[in-house]
Amino acid sequence: MFELFENELNKLESVLDQVKNTSLDFLENLRERPTYIVEQLAKSYDLADSGGGALASLEIFRQHYEKLMVASPGPRYWGFVTGGATPAAIAGDWLTAVYDQNTQSLQGAGDVSAIVEKETIRLLCQLLHLPDDFTGGFVTGATMSNFTGLAVARQWAGEQSGRDISREGTSGELVVMAATPHSSVIKSLAMLGIGSNNVLRIQVLDGREAMDLADFEQKLIDNQDRPIIVSCSAGTVNTVDFDDIKAIVALKKKHKFWLHIDAAFGGFAACVASQRHLLEGWEQADSITIDCHKWMNVPYDSAVALVRKEHSRLQVSTFQNSNAPYLGDPSENFSYLNFLPENSRRFRALPAWFSLTAYGRNGFEWIVQNSIDRAREFENYIESSGHFELLAPVRLNVVCFRLKTGTERMCVFLDQLNRRGKVFMTPTLLSGEPAMRAAFVNYRTEKEDILIAIREMEEVMQAL
Ligand SMILES: *Cc1c(COP(=O)(O)O)cnc(C)c1O
């Protein structure tokens, strides 16, 4: 064996010990670590002929890059929709690399990882109060989950006019409708050849991001000669608005359409009894997107695509890996290879499996309620502050607000606030108007963190 590999395998324990120490060092100091790094990378390295081994690389990384890692899994990283990683999730993620399974078939591949993946989906559906009506699989994020759901929707739409789009391609005969789609839905339409311009925008209700049902029904009637795909939002990123799923599902009885629900983070509202009504009827969807690396606090690279079992044949004709027509019942000889975009796949379910079994219903109810409580506290500050104003009522876990004294000052304010490295927020556009948002997603965020952020904001305002 090449000497370096032989050496490493002989001292595996010390390699893994050092990695453990590095991990502890990061995680135990997360609270103090900056949420923003001003310093840029100083230097890049050319590829060496002889490497120094794993520990030497760890040393180089620690010296040059580690200090540039931001506290994005920490309690005051409120930009985008950023979850953290619970201890069980980290354990599962480490072991995913160690076990290094290629998770595909339920039978015949010689490993059980696909069975554990199915089991994880079953647990997740139980957590979210979803029936056993969906085929689920792990993908890298909600973008790929939206892609997967919309890809099967596209296949369904083709079939309505006797065409097999996965083979023949699209020719613009279908229509996609949405009110406030996430950017990744639009991106998915681009990747699917439907075209990102081809979204028929449903009007929103006054002061809301949720669809106007009267306009929606009119658009259904106007387009009844074409297959219709509806992408609805269960939690928009700016104001966490939900389309009225119950009413949309009721319209399915009168009109034919594919219903895709982007519940990337909003799906976790199902964990809390007082919020569950927001998702009422979602079990009737044709496909659903759930992100695990947001509110579930699993490390990045984890989302689930759910597609109704009755569409398994369509799902396989969309994603089957062989060019031969699919033979037989797709639920027999099940292989993720034929159900999802990727072929080789890591054992991506394991961090979620660890989390679900480690924390149970109560753990996730606590995480979601904790985020809602923190958002309320921050909302109270914004409302009582002379400097800021709320741009929307806080529905769940995101506070969308602006500086009263104008956009230009707001940009300066946000830049200065972020550069101080104690709290991180991101700018956004709400109905075309610049705004800021604070998203509460991380299980580590405590009341104390809200107070720290408020103090920071007040200090920045004083100096502005
Ligand atoms: C984050 C998000 C996405 C995209 O998810 P990624 O995990 O970043 O791919 C899609 N939809 C919604 C509502 C989101 O919040």
The ligand as a MOL file (V3000), in Angstrom:
LIG
                    3D

  0  0  0     0  0            999 V3000
M  V30 BEGIN CTAB
M  V30 COUNTS 15 15 0 0 0
M  V30 BEGIN ATOM
M  V30 1 C -34.7280 27.2990 1.6190 0
M  V30 2 C -35.9450 27.1170 0.8020 0
M  V30 3 C -35.8830 26.4800 -0.4440 0
M  V30 4 C -34.5720 26.0480 -1.0710 0
M  V30 5 O -33.9610 25.1340 -0.2510 0
M  V30 6 P -32.4260 24.7080 -0.3060 0
M  V30 7 O -32.3830 23.7590 0.8280 0
M  V30 8 O -31.6480 25.9560 -0.1050 0
M  V30 9 O -32.1820 24.0630 -1.6060 0
M  V30 10 C -37.0560 26.2830 -1.1210 0
M  V30 11 N -38.2320 26.7270 -0.6270 0
M  V30 12 C -38.3360 27.3630 0.5520 0
M  V30 13 C -39.6770 27.8340 1.0430 0
M  V30 14 C -37.1910 27.5720 1.3190 0
M  V30 15 O -37.2790 28.1940 2.5030 0
M  V30 END ATOM
M  V30 BEGIN BOND
M  V30 1 1 1 2
M  V30 2 1 2 3
M  V30 3 2 2 14
M  V30 4 1 3 4
M  V30 5 2 3 10
M  V30 6 1 4 5
M  V30 7 1 5 6
M  V30 8 2 6 7
M  V30 9 1 6 8
M  V30 10 1 6 9
M  V30 11 1 10 11
M  V30 12 2 11 12
M  V30 13 1 12 13
M  V30 14 1 12 14
M  V30 15 1 14 15
M  V30 END BOND
M  V30 END CTAB
M  END
